[in-house]
Amino acid sequence: MNKAVSDAIQTIQKIEAGPSDNVGAVKEKEFNWQHSVLPALSPYKAIADLWTATWFGFDLDQENYTASANRILKVGHDEDFTRVVEREDSPGDKLTEWRDIAASRRFLHWELEFPDVFFNGDGTRQERPGFDAVIGNPPYGRLLDAQETELAERALESAVGVGDVFGMFIEQGAALTRGGGLDGWIVPSGWLTAREYGRLRSVVLSRLSPHRIIHLPYDVFGAAYIDCIIFISRKSSPAADGVCLVKRFGIREQVKQIPCSEAAYSPVCFAAWLQDSDKLMVTESGAGQWLRTWQRRPDFTSLGKILRVSRGITPYVEPSVGDRRKTASGFFGSVGRYALEVEKFATVVYDRSLMEYKPPEFFTGKRLIIRRIISRQRRIHATVVAEDFVINKSYLLALRRNESCSLGFALAILNSRLMSKAFVSMSEIAKRDDFPQLDIATVCELPIRRIEFTTEEKKRAALANETKQLYERSLEEGNLEGLLAFVAEQLAAKPERADVVHDLLAFLAERMTALNRDKSAAAKQFLTDLKDFHGIDAHALTPKTKLDQFWKLEAAELFGHLKKNVKALAWQNVRLNETDEEKIRGRFQKSKEKLLPLETQIAFIDLLIDQVVYRLYDLTPEEIKLVEGAGR
């Protein structure tokens, strides 16, 4: 084989030395390659095809394989290799299916297709074999059948348990690249932090040194709306003090050229990637590292240690006529921050016949409901309820594991600006524009400040009363300073009185829930009155959401909206006269007078919760500015 490879390489070098300045010259090179290089290596390709076919169901044991391979070498490249492959127990019975398998599976033997990339001129293997650069835009998704998946998992570490082929391309590309060479891929971004791609990250960070990561706009592929990155790496062991250059384009930004200058990139030290137990490749510095830092600190615990988390039921269907299965009241609507946004409650099937059944304890009594989908504003939405009803798997449910830690405390942390900022900064999945979701494992891993309930009971109760008085004064004056100074005092105490801060956050979450409930009732009342007393269905007008926050409009805007929808009102048999308009105006003003103060209180308490959480999580003023800059 060394002689054949050596001859092939010398022939390749002669062919490449020829001119390529016109189409005819290039075609002549191609002709010489096909008639000089390929035939010389064809026996070895046939032997490789024969061996590979046995992985795809071709029945040939080692003894018959060796004998057939020797016969292939004897007949040379001018012969039909199919005729010399046979089994010893049935000589003369020529076997052809291995050729069919090779053709259908399109076997590619890299060393034989590109001998000069892997071998020296004398046919010996190079000390650093491989390509100088490997680039690609591999297919995304689970595209392999069961047999292919089994083989991939045996051959490629990154394939185990995932099946997404782009990761296999990255691993195989690394194997084909020479030491010091570069790999470049355009692939989905989720693998950088998603739980299921831990093996791929381990492969990458053990064999490659990340060089540049460029986060592209969502619509980089016109026909496929998916978030992608350009991932460029060098084949070398990553240094502990190594730096990867990161560029993140806006999600709707029009990109005409990828910048070359390092000044256009942000340096991210990947020491944290190497040290992380899951090898998370967080490309956002600062807030992107906070979750993992908190998880390693002794004064933090995980949300899963204080809450039992599950998800709703599926399928979520109303019973058909004659259906004798057990039922329950089912919630239809959405979950806001501290608010249950009800469309309706209806009877749904609820028994153990469901594909995903959850026990009644998750649907009765006081519990948290967490919306799995991250909002467009990149916020986590959660609320607390006490009414009995079931909910579908678009939501997570959380129960207390013990009586010490309040659900309200956990709710305040989940709904805080800090937790959303830290989570979204770390997770590439959360940055996606196609309905990024929380899962149970992710929620259970969220870091929660550890609370030691050590303050003497009577003193803790007295401090709770003082807290509420300070809250009332702060609300009346519109000033947070006094209450925040109190919080700082509790956290600086020796021993720390974090349990008092816990009680404050639980109280504030309770107030937020009550105020949002009042706000929802007041808003609903006005829209109900419009329909009941004036026959106006607000959602039948255009745009249908115009009056969803009607209290932010002026009266002139309200009536302007009604006038623009005169035809829609006519379809509802509505003809407004001056008396009707005066009554609507009165109801509108009365509702605004009730809703605007509620909104002011909600905004104030929301700000207060954020400020308390910043102090509980020990953020610096610079870190607080980083969070606040995310969109208040």
Beta strands, then each sheet from edge to edge (+ up, - down):
strand 1: 131-136
strand 2: 177-188
strand 3: 209-215
strand 4: 228-234
strand 5: 243-248
strand 6: 266-269
strand 7: 300-302
strand 8: 307-311
strand 9: 327-336
strand 10: 339-349
strand 11: 367-371
strand 12: 382-385
strand 13: 395-400
strand 14: 447-449
sheet 1: 1+ 2+ 4- 3+ 5+ 6-
sheet 2: 7+ 14-
sheet 3: 8+ 13- 11+ 12-
sheet 4: 9+ 10-
end
